[in-house]
Amino acid sequence: MLTAIIGGTGLNELPGFVAGETREVETPWGAPSSKLRFGQIGRHKVVFLARHSDGHTTPPHAINYRANIQALKDASVNRIIAVNAVGGIRRDYPPAGVGLPHQLIDYTSNREHSYSADASMPLQHIDFTEPFDASLRQQLLRAAAKADVKIAKDGTLAVTNGPRLETAAEILKFERDGCDLVGMTTMPEAALARERAIPYASLAVSVNWAAGKGSGDIHAEIEKSVANGMSKVMKIISELLNH
């Protein structure tokens, strides 16, 4: 079993990660965001990919999602745990809170969202009714319970282009649409993983209240919440991979 962990904002390092090979790879869609770092956490083999590059210099709309997922497919990963920094809309997604979204609405545009790019590639009409793998979500929920980490057990994720944060009116629209949290990186990542038949789930870390849902400086809130939220994520991942 080879588990891929895609790290986002606040997760460029993996506590407990015993490093092995570092591999620089190319795909038909270019290079992934970072080198692939192979190693082990607990008893499980893992490969880590920094979504925004090693120096966190690639903004959400400019990430080469196709290369990232293809690189993991070529590495023969069995599942992907994606860590996504989000803004909380629903009350159980407060700053530093963690959740497992079960649905999403894609508000992004102008992203390369499929491997079915032209007539030279096989045309895939994937079933995306349930965008996150049910079995992997249940494994993560059990790991959170064993690690004694309080977690939001579901939620509909709004995915926006970024890199700007949303307006308060946009957040109200997303809330009316049924969204519980908002982020910038889950699409087309989740759909590409489905096209490549890799089980995929998102551990969403709320680093701030979405626009209009809190008070004070959003950036200060993010800075304050990232480390706390990511420590909870690592407890869940460590519990999953140590047993």
Order of alpha helices (4+ residues) and beta strands (2+ residues): beta-beta-beta-beta-alpha-beta-beta-beta-alpha-beta-alpha-beta-alpha-beta-alpha
